[in-house]
Amino acid sequence: MNDPNLVIVLKEPQGPLNIGSVCRVMMNFGVSRLRLVNPCKDYRSLEARKMALGTVEILENAQIFPDLQTALADIHLTFGTTRRFGKYRKNFLTPATAARQIRESGPDVSCALLLGREDTGLETRDLDLCQHFVTIPTHDAYPSMNLSHALAVLLYEVSLKSETTGAFHDPAPKQPASGQEIEALFTHMRQTLLDIDFLDPQNPDHLLRTFRRLFGDAGLTPRDVRILQGLMSRIDWTENQRRKLAENRF
């Protein structure tokens, strides 16, 4: 497959054996870009190298990031793996559907498969940074999967979809905004909506997550982000004028 636009991101992996196994699975399916967010200190230990076998190069070239937001800043579409079924998380994708979306994304669209800690998975704040959620339909009696096993299922589906790439000619997908652009928008939106008393200052993220889901489903482009940023700026200006008028009355 050898897809340079697909990145594997592990958030806070705790065991060198698992990291080495992930490298091996990645090489099995022709994926070479690995990002580790705050990994365990011995992630390049002998144990990891033994598990990686002939894929030590992936381990050596893995990019290290201090936090997830930085790791996803240049990613356009992040597919977070989770079994957390909450009110803010709907429309879960199967691995097959996620793989199809990855394969149908344009050549200039960077995609990431994001996997969480071995013990807790991805937290709500991590899932806020994802555009899509993927769940593997495991048995309820023992739903948790090993990191490399889960990744093998996901990359297998991506590999299957690559066999038919080019057989059909759908309209080219639009260029999505990057994670950095999206987060800048939500930072601005959060402050603006607080200033006009639209958000509850005690729990501002309650409604903001609804906006995240709405815009995530819509698939914002860089132009969409600029328009929404302009709207927020106009609201800021209008609110400032309103406050000045109110002050001058007294």
For each residue, the residues with C-beta under 8 A, 3 or more apart:
1: 29 30 31 158 159 162
2: 30 31 32
3: 6 30 31 158 162
4: 32 33
5: 105 107 108 109 110 111
6: 3 31 33 102 110 111 112 113 158
7: 33 34 35 75 110 111 112 113
8: 22 26 31 33 34 35 112 113 115 151
9: 35 36 37 68 71 72 75 78 112 113 114 115
10: 13 19 22 34 35 36 37 39 115 147
11: 37 38 68 71 114 115 116 117 122 126
12: 37 38 39 116 117
13: 10 18 19 22 36 39 40 43 117 118 147
14: 18 40 117 118 119
15: 18 19 40 118
16: 19 20 40 42 43 44 45 47 48 51
17: 20 21 47 48 51
18: 13 14 15 21 22 51 118 146 147 148
19: 10 13 15 16 22 23 36 39 40 43 48 51 52 59
20: 16 17 23 24 47 48 49 50 51 52 53 59
21: 17 18 24 25 51 52 146 147 148
22: 8 10 13 18 19 25 26 34 147 148 151
23: 19 20 26 27 34 48 51 52 55 56 58 59 62
24: 20 21 27 28 51 52 53 55 148
25: 21 22 28 29 148 151 152 155
26: 8 22 23 29 31 32 34 55 58 151 155
27: 23 24 30 31 32 54 55 58
28: 24 25 152 155
29: 1 25 26 152 155 156 158 159
30: 1 2 3 27 159
31: 1 2 3 6 8 26 27 155
32: 2 4 26 27 57 58 61
33: 4 6 7 8 63
34: 7 8 10 22 23 26 58 59 61 62 63
35: 7 8 9 10 62 63 64 65 71 112
36: 9 10 13 19 39 43 62 63 64 65
37: 9 10 11 12 64 65 66 67 68 71
38: 11 12 65 66 67
39: 10 12 13 19 36 43 64
40: 13 14 15 16 19 43
41:
42: 16 45 47 48
43: 13 16 19 36 39 40 48 59 62
44: 16 48 49 59 60
45: 16 42 48 49
46: 49 50
47: 16 17 20 42 50 51
48: 16 17 19 20 23 42 43 44 45 51 52 59
49: 20 44 45 46 52 56 59
50: 20 46 47 53
51: 16 17 18 19 20 21 23 24 47 48
52: 19 20 21 23 24 48 49 55 56 58 59
53: 20 24 50 56
54: 27
55: 23 24 26 27 52 58 59
56: 23 49 52 53 59 60
57: 32 60 61
58: 23 26 27 32 34 52 55 61 62
59: 19 20 23 34 43 44 48 49 52 55 56 62
60: 44 56 57
61: 32 34 57 58
62: 23 34 35 36 43 58 59
63: 33 34 35 36 71
64: 35 36 37 39
65: 35 36 37 38 68 70 71
66: 37 38 70
67: 37 38 70 71
68: 9 11 37 65 71 72 114 126 129
69: 72 73 129 179 183
70: 65 66 67 73
71: 9 11 35 37 63 65 67 68 75
72: 9 68 69 75 78 112 114 129 179
73: 69 70 178 179 180 183
74: 110 178 179 180
75: 7 9 71 72 78 110 111 112 178 179
76: 105 109 110 111 175 176 177 178 179
77: 101 102 105 109 110 111 112 131 132 176
78: 9 72 75 111 112 114 129 130 131 132 179
79: 93 98 101 102 111 112 113 114 130 131 132 133 134
80: 114 116 122 126 127 129 130 132 133 134
81: 113 114 115 116 121 122 133 134 135 136 150 154
82: 89 116 121 122 127 133 134 135
83: 121 135 138 143
84: 89 121 122 124 127
85: 89 92
86: 89 124
87:
88: 124 209 210 212 213
89: 82 84 85 86 92 127 133
90: 213
91: 133 217
92: 85 89 133 134 135
93: 79 97 98 101 132 133 134 135
94: 97 98 134 135 137
95: 98 99 134 136 153 154 156 157
96: 99 100 157 160 161
97: 93 94 100 101
98: 79 93 94 95 101 102 113 132 134 154 157
99: 95 96 102 103 154 157 158 160 161
100: 96 97 103 104 161
101: 77 79 93 97 98 104 105 132
102: 6 77 79 98 99 105 111 158 161
103: 99 100 158 161 162 165
104: 100 101 170 173
105: 5 76 77 101 102 109 111 173
106: 109 172 173 175
107: 5
108: 5 175
109: 5 76 77 105 106 173 175 176
110: 5 6 7 74 75 76 77
111: 5 6 7 75 76 77 78 79 102 105
112: 6 7 8 9 35 72 75 77 78 79
113: 6 7 8 9 79 81 98 134 151 154 155
114: 9 11 68 72 78 79 80 81 122 126 130
115: 8 9 10 11 81 122 147 150 151
116: 11 12 80 81 82 120 121 122 123 126
117: 11 12 13 14 120 121 122
118: 13 14 15 18 146 147
119: 14
120: 116 117 123
121: 81 82 83 84 116 117 144
122: 11 80 81 82 84 114 115 116 117 126 127 130
123: 116 120 126 127
124: 84 86 88 127 128
125: 128 129
126: 11 68 80 114 116 122 123 129 130
127: 80 82 84 89 122 123 124 130 133
128: 124 125 209 212
129: 68 69 72 78 80 125 126 179 183
130: 78 79 80 114 122 126 127 133 216
131: 77 78 79 176 216 219
132: 77 78 79 80 93 98 101 216
133: 79 80 81 82 89 91 92 93 127 130
134: 79 80 81 82 92 93 94 95 98 113 154
135: 81 82 83 92 93 94
136: 81 95 145 150 153 154
137: 94
138: 83 142 143 144 145
139: 142 143
140: 143
141:
142: 138 139
143: 83 138 139 140
144: 121 138
145: 136 138 149 150 153
146: 18 21 118 149 150
147: 10 13 18 21 22 115 118 150 151
148: 18 21 22 24 25 151 152
149: 145 146 152 153
150: 81 115 136 145 146 147 153 154
151: 8 22 25 26 113 115 147 148 154 155
152: 25 28 29 148 149 155 156
153: 95 136 145 149 150 156 157
154: 81 95 98 99 113 134 136 150 151 157 158
155: 25 26 28 29 31 113 151 152 158 159
156: 29 95 152 153 159 160
157: 95 96 98 99 153 154 160 161
158: 1 3 6 29 99 102 103 154 155 161 162
159: 1 29 30 155 156 162 163
160: 96 99 156 157 163
161: 96 99 100 102 103 157 158 164 165
162: 1 3 103 158 159 165
163: 159 160
164: 161 167 168
165: 103 161 162
166:
167: 164
168: 164
169:
170: 104
171:
172: 106
173: 104 105 106 109
174: 219 221
175: 76 106 108 109 221 222
176: 76 77 109 131 219 220 221
177: 76 181 182 185 220 221 222 224 225
178: 73 74 75 76 181 182 222
179: 69 72 73 74 75 76 78 129 182 183
180: 73 74 183 184
181: 177 178 184 185 222 225
182: 177 178 179 185 186 215 220 225
183: 69 73 129 179 180 186 187
184: 180 181 187 188 225 229
185: 177 181 182 188 189 220 225 228 229 232
186: 182 183 189 190 208 211 212
187: 183 184 190 191
188: 184 185 191 192 229 232 233
189: 185 186 192 193 208 211 228 232
190: 186 187 193 194 199 204 205 208
191: 187 188 194 195
192: 188 189 195 196 232 235 236 239
193: 189 190 196 198 199 204 207 208
194: 190 191 197 198 199 201 204
195: 191 192 236 239
196: 192 193 235 239
197: 194
198: 193 194 207
199: 190 193 194 204 206 207 208
200: 203 204 206 207
201: 194 204
202:
203: 200 206
204: 190 193 194 199 200 201 207 208
205: 190 208 209
206: 199 200 203 209 210
207: 193 198 199 200 204 210 211
208: 186 189 190 193 199 204 205 211 212
209: 88 128 205 206 212 213
210: 88 206 207 213 214
211: 186 189 207 208 214 215
212: 88 128 186 208 209 215 216
213: 88 90 209 210 216 217
214: 210 211 217 218
215: 182 211 212 218 220
216: 130 131 132 212 213 219
217: 91 213 214
218: 214 215 224
219: 131 174 176 216
220: 176 177 182 185 215 224 225 228
221: 174 175 176 177 224 225
222: 175 177 178 181 225 226
223: 226 227
224: 177 218 220 221 227 228
225: 177 181 182 184 185 220 221 222 228 229
226: 222 223 229 230
227: 223 224 230 231
228: 185 189 220 224 225 231 232
229: 184 185 188 225 226 232 233
230: 226 227 233 234
231: 227 228 234 235
232: 185 188 189 192 228 229 235 236
233: 188 229 230 236 237
234: 230 231 237 238
235: 192 196 231 232 238 239
236: 192 195 232 233 239 240
237: 233 234 240 241
238: 234 235 241 242
239: 192 195 196 235 236 242 243
240: 236 237 243 244
241: 237 238 244 245
242: 238 239 245 246
243: 239 240 246 247
244: 240 241 247 248
245: 241 242 248 249
246: 242 243 249 250
247: 243 244 250
248: 244 245
249: 245 246
250: 246 247
